[in-house]
């Protein structure tokens, strides 16, 4: 395999420390959901439904806050936003262990609204550090780092919560999040490239950059993560139905490893792929996964094709947003991308759960995958129509110029 794209990308000034810090910083962030679940269920004695409400409140807050914080980065720079969100995180995680459930719900929403925007900040900084011909391997590395964080963070939180206590785990995760904010404040990665104007710039109207193509990328990003969120739940349900729930960790690890391999291959190939095509392929490969649910090892094999497309799809969508958004609004655009990813996961999990409750576990894969294919088809048709209208308009303008 050709490793030259990775060597050239990692040689870019500032990119290697950014990726290293991002891997470590994302680990506590990926552990927040399971940590809050354990705290609500074990320490507060509430139901899993109540824990789901707390998680949903934080997710809704994050989806709303991500583009707002991105816009603030565009206007004020990265450090003020990191300082604001780190203080907000410190207040929440320091007080959360003492909060009752009725108070924890709105607190979780506010914490999500002012959450440290590491995912969108890293992707914005990659666009500033890497020229366009180096962004594909750079975003592939970023997607792989996300997979690594999700492999380590939740597992570490489960181990701490079950061996020590959920309350202590809450403090540990909070300390990790605060340390992540301090690390990013010290690193202060650029949000504009050397050739782009620094400082506050005149606002680019949204109608000029929030084009049909940008909306298409955001839609397929949400569809792809809807499929991923549904797959997560469906794996557990299928294994539980077949009496092999103890193999859940192994199956999910295999899925993540396939994603890492796919992301690595995507960054090494010589050409880019459309996020629309990758999302459609991911969704198609997910539909039949449930057929391998009779045995855990069959489910592992069935997940490999879809898993190999996870990281490439996220990388391609991040790359597309970075190219479509002007530098002056890149933070807001990356924030919208983060919101699309968050909403997709938040919708996919309960949707798959409802389908599984109504029918059988294998339908969790089939329905979420089919929805992903449907969204990709609608977006593809809309994009073709937009291109046709644009081409007709260009021809009409050319004809009018010639005759004039």
C-alpha positions in Angstrom: 0.0 0.0 0.0 1.2 3.5 -0.8 2.2 5.3 2.4 3.5 8.4 0.7 0.3 10.5 1.2 0.5 9.8 5.0 4.3 10.7 5.2 3.7 13.9 3.3 0.7 14.8 5.4 2.3 14.1 8.7 5.3 16.2 7.7 3.0 19.3 7.5 4.0 21.7 10.3 1.6 21.5 13.3 -0.5 18.6 12.1 1.2 15.8 14.0 0.8 17.4 17.5 -2.8 18.4 16.6 -3.7 14.7 15.8 -1.9 13.4 18.9 -3.7 15.9 21.2 -7.0 15.2 19.5 -6.8 11.4 20.2 -6.1 11.9 23.9 -8.7 14.7 24.2 -11.5 12.7 22.6 -11.2 9.8 25.0 -12.9 11.5 27.9 -15.5 13.0 25.6 -16.4 9.6 24.2 -16.9 8.3 27.8 -19.4 11.0 28.8 -22.5 9.1 27.7 -21.9 5.8 29.4 -20.5 7.6 32.5 -23.7 9.6 32.9 -25.8 6.5 32.4 -24.0 4.6 35.1 -24.3 7.6 37.5 -28.1 8.0 36.9 -28.8 4.3 37.2 -26.4 3.3 40.0 -26.0 6.4 42.2 -29.3 8.2 41.7 -31.3 4.9 41.5 -33.3 6.0 38.4 -34.3 4.0 35.4 -32.4 3.6 32.1 -35.1 5.7 30.5 -34.2 8.5 32.8 -30.5 8.0 31.9 -31.5 8.2 28.3 -33.3 11.5 28.9 -30.1 13.0 30.4 -28.1 11.7 27.5 -30.7 13.1 25.0 -30.6 16.5 26.8 -26.9 16.7 26.4 -27.1 15.6 22.8 -29.7 18.2 21.9 -27.6 20.9 23.6 -24.5 19.8 21.6 -26.4 19.8 18.3 -27.6 23.3 18.9 -24.4 24.6 20.4 -21.9 23.3 17.8 -22.6 25.7 15.0 -23.0 28.6 17.5 -19.6 27.9 19.0 -18.1 27.4 15.5 -19.4 30.9 14.5 -17.8 32.3 17.7 -14.5 30.7 16.7 -14.8 32.4 13.3 -15.4 35.8 14.9 -13.3 35.7 18.1 -10.7 33.0 17.5 -10.2 29.6 19.0 -8.7 30.5 22.4 -11.7 32.5 23.8 -14.1 29.7 22.8 -11.8 27.0 24.4 -11.6 29.1 27.6 -15.4 29.6 27.7 -16.3 26.0 27.1 -13.6 24.6 29.4 -14.9 26.8 32.3 -18.4 25.6 31.5 -17.3 21.9 31.5 -15.5 22.4 34.8 -18.7 23.8 36.4 -20.8 21.0 35.1 -18.5 18.1 36.0 -17.7 19.5 39.4 -21.3 19.9 40.3 -22.9 16.9 38.5 -22.2 14.4 41.3 -24.2 16.5 43.7 -27.2 17.1 41.4 -30.6 15.4 41.6 -32.2 14.1 38.5 -34.6 17.0 37.9 -31.6 19.5 38.1 -29.3 17.2 36.2 -31.5 17.3 33.1 -31.3 21.1 32.4 -27.7 21.1 33.5 -26.9 18.4 30.9 -28.6 20.4 28.2 -26.5 23.5 29.1 -23.3 21.4 29.3 -24.1 20.1 25.8 -24.7 23.6 24.6 -21.3 24.8 25.9 -19.5 21.5 25.3 -15.8 21.7 24.3 -16.1 21.5 20.5 -13.1 19.4 19.9 -14.4 17.4 17.0 -15.3 20.5 14.9 -12.2 22.4 16.1 -9.9 19.7 15.0 -11.5 19.4 11.6 -11.4 23.2 11.1 -7.7 23.3 12.1 -6.9 20.4 9.7 -8.4 22.5 6.8 -6.1 25.4 7.9 -3.0 23.2 8.2 -3.4 21.0 5.2 -3.6 22.2 1.6 -6.5 20.7 -0.4 -4.4 18.0 -2.0 -3.4 16.7 1.5 -6.7 16.9 3.3 -8.0 13.5 2.3 -5.2 11.6 4.2 -5.4 14.2 7.0 -9.1 13.6 7.5 -8.6 9.9 7.2 -6.2 10.1 10.1 -8.7 12.2 12.0 -11.5 9.6 11.4 -9.2 6.8 12.6 -8.4 8.8 15.7 -12.1 9.1 16.4 -12.4 5.3 16.1 -9.5 4.8 18.6 -11.1 7.2 21.0 -14.5 5.3 20.9 -12.7 2.0 21.4 -10.9 3.2 24.5 -13.2 5.9 26.2 -16.4 4.0 26.8 -14.6 0.8 27.8 -12.4 2.7 30.3 -15.5 4.4 31.8 -17.3 1.0 32.2 -14.2 -0.5 33.9 -13.9 2.5 36.3 -17.6 2.6 37.1 -17.9 -1.1 37.8 -14.7 -1.5 39.8 -14.7 1.8 41.7 -17.9 3.9 41.5 -19.9 5.8 39.0 -19.5 9.0 41.0 -15.7 8.7 41.0 -15.8 8.0 37.2 -17.8 11.1 36.7 -15.1 13.2 38.4 -12.4 11.3 36.4 -14.1 12.0 33.1 -14.6 15.6 34.0 -11.0 16.0 34.9 -10.1 14.5 31.5 -12.4 16.9 29.7 -10.9 19.9 31.5 -7.4 18.7 30.8 -8.4 18.4 27.1 -9.5 22.0 27.1 -6.3 23.2 28.7 -4.3 21.2 26.2 -6.1 22.8 23.3 -5.7 26.3 24.8 -2.0 25.8 25.0 -1.7 24.2 21.6 -3.9 26.9 20.0 -3.9 25.3 16.5 -4.7 27.7 13.6 -8.2 28.0 12.2 -7.0 29.9 9.0 -4.2 28.8 6.7 -1.2 31.1 6.0 -2.7 32.3 2.7 -6.1 33.1 4.3 -6.8 36.5 5.9 -6.5 36.4 9.7 -8.8 38.1 12.3 -12.5 39.0 12.0 -13.7 39.2 8.4 -16.9 40.5 6.9 -19.6 37.8 7.3 -20.3 35.8 4.2 -24.1 35.5 3.9 -25.3 32.0 4.5 -27.1 31.9 1.1 -23.6 32.1 -0.5 -22.1 29.1 1.3 -25.1 27.1 2.6 -25.7 25.9 -0.9 -27.6 22.8 -2.1 -24.2 21.0 -2.3 -23.4 21.9 1.3 -26.9 20.8 2.4 -26.4 17.5 0.5 -23.1 16.8 2.4 -24.8 17.6 5.7 -27.8 15.3 4.8 -25.6 12.3 3.9 -23.5 12.9 7.0 -26.6 12.6 9.2 -27.8 9.6 7.2 -24.5 7.8 7.6 -24.3 8.3 11.3 -28.0 7.3 11.6 -27.0 4.0 10.1 -24.0 3.7 12.6 -26.2 4.5 15.6 -28.8 1.9 14.5 -26.1 -0.7 13.9 -24.7 -0.2 17.5 -28.1 -1.0 19.0 -28.9 -3.8 16.5 -25.7 -5.7 17.2 -26.6 -5.9 20.9 -30.1 -7.0 20.2 -29.1 -9.7 17.7 -26.5 -11.2 20.0 -28.9 -11.1 22.9 -31.6 -12.9 20.9 -29.1 -15.6 19.9 -27.8 -16.0 23.5 -24.4 -14.7 22.7 -24.5 -11.3 24.3 -21.2 -12.0 26.0 -19.5 -11.6 22.6 -20.8 -8.0 22.1 -17.5 -6.4 22.9 -15.6 -8.6 20.4 -18.1 -7.9 17.6 -18.1 -4.1 18.2 -14.3 -4.2 18.3 -14.2 -6.1 15.0 -16.5 -3.4 13.6 -14.2 -0.7 14.8 -11.1 -2.4 13.5 -12.7 -2.7 10.1 -13.4 1.0 10.2 -9.7 1.7 11.1 -8.5 -0.4 8.1 -11.0 1.2 5.8 -10.0 4.7 6.9 -6.3 3.9 6.4 -6.9 2.5 2.9 -9.0 5.6 2.0 -6.3 8.0 3.0 -3.7 6.0 1.0 -5.5 5.7 -2.3 -4.8 8.1 -5.1 -8.3 9.4 -5.7 -11.1 10.8 -3.5 -14.7 9.4 -3.3 -17.9 11.3 -3.0 -19.4 11.2 0.5 -22.7 10.5 -1.2 -21.4 7.4 -2.8 -19.7 6.2 0.4 -22.8 6.8 2.5 -24.9 4.9 0.0 -22.4 2.0 0.0 -22.3 2.0 3.8 -26.1 1.9 4.0 -26.4 -0.9 1.4 -23.8 -3.0 3.1 -25.6 -2.6 6.5 -29.0 -3.9 5.2 -28.0 -7.6 5.2 -25.8 -7.6 8.3 -28.6 -9.1 10.5 -28.5 -12.3 8.4 -25.2 -13.2 10.2 -26.8 -12.9 13.6 -27.0 -16.7 14.3 -23.4 -16.8 15.4 -21.2 -14.0 16.7 -18.4 -14.8 14.3 -20.8 -14.6 11.3 -22.0 -11.3 12.6 -18.3 -10.1 12.7 -17.8 -11.2 9.1 -21.1 -9.5 8.0 -20.1 -6.3 9.6 -16.7 -6.0 7.9 -17.8 -4.4 4.6 -20.0 -1.8 6.3 -17.4 -1.2 9.0 -14.7 -0.6 6.4 -16.8 2.3 5.0 -17.4 4.1 8.4 -14.2 6.1 8.7 -14.0 6.9 5.0 -17.5 8.2 4.9 -16.9 10.6 7.8 -13.5 11.6 6.4 -15.0 12.3 3.0 -17.8 14.4 4.4 -15.4 16.5 6.6 -13.2 17.0 3.6 -16.2 18.1 1.5 -17.4 20.6 4.1 -13.8 22.1 4.4 -13.7 22.7 0.6 -17.2 24.1 0.2 -17.0 26.6 3.2 -15.2 29.9 2.8 -12.4 30.4 5.5 -14.4 33.1 7.2 -17.3 30.7 8.1 -15.4 27.4 8.2 -16.0 27.1 12.0 -19.8 27.5 11.6 -19.8 25.1 8.7 -17.8 22.5 10.7 -20.2 23.1 13.6 -23.1 22.3 11.3 -21.4 19.1 10.2 -20.9 18.2 13.8 -24.6 18.8 14.5 -25.5 16.6 11.5 -23.3 13.8 12.8 -24.8 14.2 16.3 -28.4 14.2 15.2 -27.8 11.2 13.0 -26.5 9.1 15.9 -29.2 10.4 18.2 -32.0 9.4 15.8 -30.5 6.1 14.6 -30.3 4.4 18.0 -33.9 4.9 19.2 -35.2 4.3 15.7 -33.4 0.9 15.5 -34.7 0.2 19.0 -38.3 0.8 18.0 -38.0 -1.3 14.9 -36.4 -4.2 16.9 -39.2 -4.0 19.5 -41.9 -4.1 16.8 -40.3 -6.9 14.7 -37.1 -8.8 15.1 -33.4 -7.7 15.7 -32.3 -8.2 12.2 -34.7 -5.6 11.0 -32.8 -3.0 13.0 -30.0 -3.3 10.4 -32.3 -3.5 7.4 -34.5 -0.5 8.2 -31.7 1.9 9.2 -29.7 0.8 6.2 -32.7 1.3 3.9 -33.3 4.8 5.3 -29.6 5.6 4.6 -30.1 4.4 1.0 -33.3 6.4 0.6 -31.6 9.6 1.9 -28.7 9.0 -0.4 -31.0 8.5 -3.4 -33.1 11.6 -2.7 -29.9 13.7 -2.2 -28.4 12.2 -5.4 -31.5 13.1 -7.5 -31.7 16.6 -6.0 -28.0 17.1 -6.8 -28.5 16.0 -10.4 -31.4 18.4 -10.7 -29.4 21.2 -9.2 -26.5 20.6 -11.6 -28.9 20.5 -14.6 -30.5 23.8 -13.6 -27.1 25.3 -13.1 -25.9 24.1 -16.4 -29.0 25.4 -18.2 -28.6 28.8 -16.5 -25.0 29.0 -17.6 -25.9 28.1 -21.2 -28.7 30.7 -21.2 -26.2 33.3 -19.9 -23.7 32.4 -22.6 -26.3 32.6 -25.3 -27.5 36.0 -24.1 -23.9 37.3 -24.0 -23.2 36.1 -27.6 -26.4 37.5 -29.0 -25.9 40.7 -27.0 
